[in-house]
Amino acid sequence: MEKDVTGMDELLAGYAAGTLSYPAQALVGAHLELSERNRGYVSSLETLAGAGLEDVDPVAMSDRDALLSAIFSAPPVDLNDNERAIDASEPETEPGAETASVPASLRAIVGGSIDSLPWKTLLPGVKECKFGEIDGCNSSLLWVRAGRAMPSHTHHGTELTLVLQGGFSDQDGHYATGDVAYADGDIDHKPLADKGEDCICFAVTAGRLELTGPVGRWFAPFMK
């Protein structure tokens, strides 16, 4: 579960207002797909935002007639063609694969299949796939073998972690599929994956991660 209630409320408010970075917006969207817990709250925020727009004075639009003409003269969109294009662009997941499916909100970043990604082994039992920097944030997938612990680390910035499969625990509690964990420079933790199922997470970070334990510091040069 989300332990930092205030931080999670601010995150959801940013999502409803559309002010988050693109990776964070996608992460929260995936959270809402996987968990019912905050859907009602976000729906209420979006309703309030819509009501607020009704009180905003209208602004005159320049070249109104030309814009409307361009809209109405555009060829109609065949929704079936769009669906076929999406299906063709997303590789099929191997039948029976025991890995998490990719929520729709993350597919523009992650793609359609977790199994086909170019995973890199960070250390025994821990793999990562990086997606680069977008809107000043880095996003990645982490795959931690069941029962394996990540090295102790803290953050120079913030980190949002969404659990896609399995779960993990740290000193703040337990996080299951669909939960979001928030970490910053005040937190030095050592996440431990649940036994019985590998843990797969989508992480969005602003700032760098710093390994703090003796084993982690030894592995640090290999994790860049």
C-alpha positions in Angstrom: 0.0 0.0 0.0 1.0 3.6 -0.4 2.6 4.6 3.0 3.1 8.3 2.2 -0.6 9.3 2.0 0.1 13.1 1.6 2.6 12.5 -1.1 0.3 10.1 -2.9 -2.6 12.6 -2.8 -0.3 15.2 -4.3 0.7 12.8 -7.0 -2.9 12.0 -7.9 -3.8 15.7 -7.9 -0.9 16.3 -10.3 -2.2 13.5 -12.5 -5.7 14.8 -12.6 -4.4 18.3 -13.4 -2.0 17.0 -16.1 1.0 18.6 -14.5 3.2 15.5 -13.9 6.1 14.6 -16.2 5.1 12.2 -18.9 6.7 9.1 -17.3 5.1 9.9 -13.9 1.7 10.5 -15.6 2.0 7.1 -17.3 2.9 5.5 -14.0 -0.1 6.9 -12.2 -2.3 5.9 -15.1 -1.0 2.3 -14.8 -1.6 2.4 -11.1 -5.3 3.3 -11.6 -5.6 0.5 -14.2 -4.2 -2.1 -11.7 -5.9 -0.9 -8.5 -9.3 0.4 -7.7 -8.2 2.2 -4.5 -7.7 5.7 -5.9 -10.0 5.7 -8.9 -12.9 7.4 -7.1 -10.6 10.1 -5.7 -9.1 10.9 -9.1 -12.6 10.9 -10.7 -13.7 13.5 -8.1 -10.6 15.7 -8.8 -11.3 15.6 -12.5 -15.0 16.5 -11.9 -13.9 19.5 -9.8 -11.5 20.5 -12.5 -14.2 20.3 -15.1 -16.6 22.4 -12.9 -13.9 25.0 -12.5 -13.6 25.4 -16.3 -17.2 26.4 -16.4 -16.3 29.5 -14.4 -13.5 30.6 -16.7 -14.3 33.4 -19.1 -14.2 32.4 -22.7 -11.3 33.7 -24.8 -11.7 34.8 -28.4 -10.2 32.4 -31.0 -8.3 33.9 -33.9 -9.0 32.4 -37.3 -12.0 30.5 -35.9 -13.6 29.9 -39.3 -10.4 28.6 -40.8 -9.8 26.2 -37.9 -13.3 24.8 -38.1 -13.0 24.4 -41.9 -9.8 22.4 -41.5 -11.4 20.2 -38.9 -14.5 19.4 -40.9 -12.5 18.9 -44.2 -10.2 16.2 -42.6 -10.9 12.6 -43.8 -12.9 10.4 -41.4 -10.9 8.1 -39.1 -11.5 4.4 -39.4 -11.3 3.2 -35.8 -10.9 -0.4 -37.0 -7.8 0.6 -38.9 -6.4 2.2 -35.8 -7.0 -1.0 -33.8 -5.3 -3.1 -36.5 -2.3 -0.8 -36.5 -2.0 -1.0 -32.7 -2.2 -4.8 -32.8 0.5 -5.0 -35.4 2.9 -2.7 -33.6 2.7 -4.6 -30.3 4.6 -7.9 -30.2 2.5 -10.7 -28.8 3.3 -12.1 -25.4 4.5 -15.7 -25.4 1.5 -17.9 -24.6 1.6 -19.0 -21.0 4.3 -16.6 -20.0 4.3 -16.0 -16.3 5.2 -12.4 -16.4 3.1 -9.2 -15.9 1.1 -7.8 -18.8 1.9 -4.2 -19.7 -0.8 -1.7 -18.6 -2.1 0.4 -21.5 -0.8 3.6 -19.9 2.8 2.3 -20.1 2.9 0.8 -23.6 4.1 3.9 -25.3 7.2 3.7 -23.1 7.6 0.0 -22.4 6.1 -1.6 -25.5 3.7 -4.6 -25.5 5.8 -7.4 -24.1 8.0 -7.5 -21.0 9.6 -10.7 -22.1 11.1 -9.3 -25.3 12.9 -6.3 -23.7 16.7 -6.0 -23.7 17.2 -6.8 -20.0 20.6 -6.1 -18.4 21.7 -8.0 -15.3 22.8 -5.6 -12.6 23.8 -8.3 -10.1 22.7 -11.9 -9.4 18.9 -12.0 -9.3 18.3 -8.4 -10.4 17.8 -7.2 -14.0 16.9 -3.8 -15.4 15.7 -2.3 -18.7 16.2 1.4 -19.1 14.0 3.6 -21.3 16.1 6.8 -21.1 15.2 10.4 -20.1 11.8 11.9 -20.8 10.7 15.3 -19.4 13.7 15.4 -17.0 12.9 11.9 -15.5 14.4 8.5 -16.1 12.2 5.5 -16.4 13.1 1.8 -16.2 11.8 -1.7 -15.4 13.3 -3.7 -12.6 13.0 -7.5 -12.3 14.0 -8.9 -9.0 14.0 -12.7 -8.4 11.6 -14.0 -5.7 13.1 -13.7 -2.2 16.1 -11.6 -3.4 16.9 -8.2 -1.9 18.1 -5.1 -3.7 21.2 -3.4 -2.4 20.7 -0.7 0.2 20.3 2.6 -1.4 19.1 6.2 -1.1 18.2 8.8 -3.7 19.5 12.2 -4.8 16.0 13.3 -5.9 12.8 11.3 -5.9 11.8 7.8 -7.1 8.3 6.5 -7.8 8.0 2.7 -8.1 4.9 0.9 -9.3 4.6 -2.9 -8.7 3.5 -4.7 -11.9 4.0 -8.2 -10.6 4.7 -9.8 -7.2 5.5 -7.5 -4.3 8.3 -6.3 -2.1 8.9 -5.0 1.4 11.1 -2.4 3.0 11.2 -0.5 6.3 8.0 1.4 5.3 5.9 -1.7 4.8 4.7 -4.1 2.0 3.9 -3.1 -1.6 1.8 -5.5 -3.7 0.8 -5.4 -7.4 -0.7 -2.0 -8.3 0.8 -0.2 -5.3 3.1 2.9 -5.6 6.1 3.4 -3.4 7.6 6.9 -3.0 11.3 7.4 -2.0 13.6 10.4 -1.7 16.8 11.5 0.0 15.3 10.9 3.5 14.9 7.2 2.8 17.7 4.6 2.9 16.1 1.3 2.2 16.8 -2.3 1.0 13.7 -3.6 -0.8 13.1 -7.3 -0.5 11.1 -9.2 -3.1 8.3 -11.5 -1.9 9.0 -15.2 -1.9 7.2 -17.4 -4.4 7.0 -14.9 -7.3 9.5 -12.6 -9.1 8.9 -8.9 -8.6 8.6 -6.6 -11.6 8.4 -2.9 -11.1 8.2 0.3 -13.3 10.3 3.1 -11.7 10.5 6.8 -12.5 13.4 8.7 -11.0 14.4 12.4 -10.8 18.0 12.5 -9.7 20.5 9.6 -9.2 20.4 6.6 -7.0 23.3 6.1 -4.5 24.2 2.6 -3.1 24.9 2.8 0.6 25.7 -0.7 1.9 29.1 -2.3 1.7 28.0 -4.9 -0.9 26.2 -2.2 -2.9 29.2 0.1 -3.0 31.3 -2.8 -4.3 28.7 -3.4 -7.1 28.2 0.3 -7.9 30.7 0.5 -10.8 28.9 -2.3 -12.6 25.4 -0.7 -12.2 26.0 2.5 -14.1 
